[in-house]
Structure formats: C-alpha cells, structure tokens
C-alpha cells in the first residue's frame, strides 16, 4: 500500500487539539495526535511530513510546563506552532515570554504586516479567534513578524530560513473564518504535502490490514445499526466474505423497533448476513440499582463482551471481535495522547474487561464520524443509513438519568420516537447532527384534566456539529417544539413536562451521561 502524507499534532492539552487534527483531515492529509515526549527517531521511522504544536493551558515560563523534544526543531521538518505552540517555538529560538495585563480572548482583527506563504491568497486584514494571556517579549533574530493583532501584539512569526511558522491565534476553530485556508497554506505551500488521504485510500487500507491481521480466522462483527458499525460490517464482509460474522445484540436499551429495522436494513439493502440475539434480561439485570454513569458504561461494556463470547461458541474458530470505535471515543475515554484529561469512558473503549477471549479489531479507531460517512458513500451505502443520527453503544441507559428500569425505558422510548418522528416530518432531522430525549430523575407538578399531576420530566437535546468533538445547540423552530411537547405530554402517560437543553459542547458533552 502506498504511503500517504502524514502530519503529527503534538498535544499540549488544548481543548482544540482534536480540531487541529480534524481540520488537517479535511484537507485530505492524514493527521494523528501524539504525546509531547515523542522523539525524533520515531518521527523519522513513521515518515512524518510535518508537525503541528497545539495550544495548551500552561505557560512556557513555568517550570512544569510541557515541552517537545528540542531536537525536532533541527530535523528540517515543517513546523506550525499554534498559541502555546507558537510560544514554545519562540522560546526555543531565544525569545522571552511573559504574562501580560492585556489578554486577548475571543474575536480579534489581525493585520498582515509582511507577505508570507502562510497568508497567501488572504486579505491584508481578517478576523481570528484569540485565546491567550501570555505574550512574546522579544522577537528572535531568525524570525520575521508577518502579522500583528489589533492590540499591536505579534500574531504570526515566520522563520527566515526554515519552514517554521507560529500563530498566536487558533486557525482550527470556525471562529477564524479563513482558518482552513491558513492550514492549507501550511500543508501545501510550506510543507509541500500531498492531499492523498482519500475515502478510496481508507477503504483499501482497511481491507488490506484486516485480511493481513486475521488470516484465515473468523471475525465476529459487533453491529449496532449506527453509521459506524454498519459501514464497518459492509467493509469487513467485502474483505472477508464468510469469515465475517455480523451480530446484532438487543441489550434492552434500544429505541423503539430498533432490532427489526437494523437487521432488515442490513440484510435487504446491503446484503450483509447479520443475525440478532436478545440479551435484554441479562443487561437489565446487571444494571439493576446502578445510577452512576461510569458504572453503567463499564457494566454494559463487560456484558457486551460476555454476550459476544457466549455467541461465539455457536461458530467455530472465532478469534477476533470487530468494533466500530471512533477516534473521538478513544480520545475521550483514555486520553492516551498528551496531557488532555479523560472526559468519560465509552462502553467499547474504557468499559472493556481486562481479559478478553477475543483479539480486538477496531478499523475506525483513527477516523472521525464524517470520514466514516464519506467512505460509506464510497461503498454505495444509502443515505438512510449514512445520515442517521449517532446512537451511543450504551443506548438509552445513558439517556436515563438514574436507575434504568423497564418502566423508565418505556417512557423514554415513546418520548424519543415522538421527537425524532416530528423532526423528520418537519424536515429538521437532516439539518441536525444528533437529537434525542432524556428522562430526568425529577418529578414536577402539573395540571391535566383539571387534576393535579406529579410526574416525570423529559429533556430534549439536539445539536449541530461536524465531527462530534464540538457542538452547538440546534435552533429548531418554535412550532416544532410546540408539536413535540404537546404530543409527548398527551401521549406518554407519566410525563407532564418537556424542557430543551441549550448547552453547547464544550462546556457540556452531547450525551448527558
């Protein structure tokens, strides 16, 4: 398989690190997040073509602040430093950095002071997103300042001889309108990389790697019916044929009619020979009395594995289990890269037991959701599957705040179906990244039929996003909310109040648990 251009993003703890990697991928260049102590030897071994130093919450003048191996600056590789990354570059080349009373946060105007490749094709002034309190005192002799902020602070530095650039602002966020063009300038004009990380390449690479890894063995494929597992099942079935054993487990935490729809769709529309197994009683029994969300996720992860182990006995020579784990799942669960903090355990990552009967295969563990959708398009998978909203592996268990019971599941299923059906009928569904209902652990007083009620509250959640790493709450028309709330209260006995969550990510997460 041919080698593609590769960028490593060194993570110093920025909330935007994943966005940097994502934006590079949007340019069809492979990117990966790595730890700060990565060494030049490994960089050379992996054939990395450029390095990006992320932002971070630390100050470079603090004793415990993270720093890269200083040898990377002498490798001749193109380097882009962003915010904290810029300050690391400046410090390495002799500049002083200090905390300033004048801090720059939010929207700011940047003015170009000298022509440079990093701003090629852009206007002389443009708005960017700033988020820093430290400033560079002196400019190293080997650098030129090519842009200043409206406060007169250096906003961009370019090395006079080496392909090293530093930006005080964040080009990776949508609040910097020209940010993607700046990133493209670095990748193609400065680093000279190729835009070769395409959907066709990804599909071929996954197939070759899976065939190489499993040999003649069989692979149990965990299918949930969502975009990720459905696309994975198609790829693995094409690559392995009968050695691919797609399985759907009903864990009792599914939406209404989920099992029938998923199995029917994969068999009829995609020709994948999937089989369903009902383990509802096992999962609900394991969750009885559990209210802590982390415990829920880990219990569900362990129970899934044990169920797959039991199912595997029905087939001979099954030694592998394939899961549709995505890159954000890995990042949020383990924080394996850099100083970023764990957000939550995902059932198929942090929730797995230490001892597994299977060897895990995770073909998508370095892919984002929209990349999976693109390769699904490459495979001819219909939009009905590809544009389906994400549904968490733990299912409704993480949308019921508190204990999961059959009664509470029944309430949530009905409310959730009303919400999603109304979004589809109104045409809003495909404008939204994800939408769902949440059952809260509180009751409120209401009046229905001239009688006092004291019943449950349902919260609605809908967000817009590109990759799930950040999200904004969806501005759904009021008349849609009016119909949804009226139908839920009238048709779901046991619910007398509906509220809407208008929290973005960050600071919140998309799911409530």
Buried (B, 14 or more C-beta within 10 A) or exposed (E): EEEBBBBBBBBBBBBBBBBBBBBBBBBBBBBBBBBBEBEBEEBEEBEBBBBBBBBBEBBBEEEEBBBBBEEBBEBEBBBBBBBBBBBBBBBBBEBEBEEBEEEBEEEBEBBBBEEBBBBBEBEEEBBBBBBBEBBBEEBBEBBBBBBBBBBEBBBBBBBEEBBBBBBBBBBBBEBBEBBBBBBBBBBBBBBEBEEEBBBEBBBBBBBEBBBEEBEEEBBBBBBBBBBBBBBBBBBBBBBBEEBBBBBBBBBBBBBBEBBEEBBEBBBEEBEBEBBBBEBBEBBBEBBEEBBEBEEBBBBBBBBBBBBBBEBBEEEEEBBBBBBBBBBBBBBBBBBBBBBBEEBBBBBBBBBBEEEEBBEBBBBBBBBBBBBBBBBBBBBEBEEEBBEBBBBBBBBBBBBBBBBBBEEBBBBBBBBBBBBBBBBEEBEBBEBBBBBBBBBBEEBBEBEEEEEEBEBBBBBBBBBBBBBBBBBBBBEBEEEBBEBBBEBBBEEBEBBBBBEBBEBBBEEBBBBBB
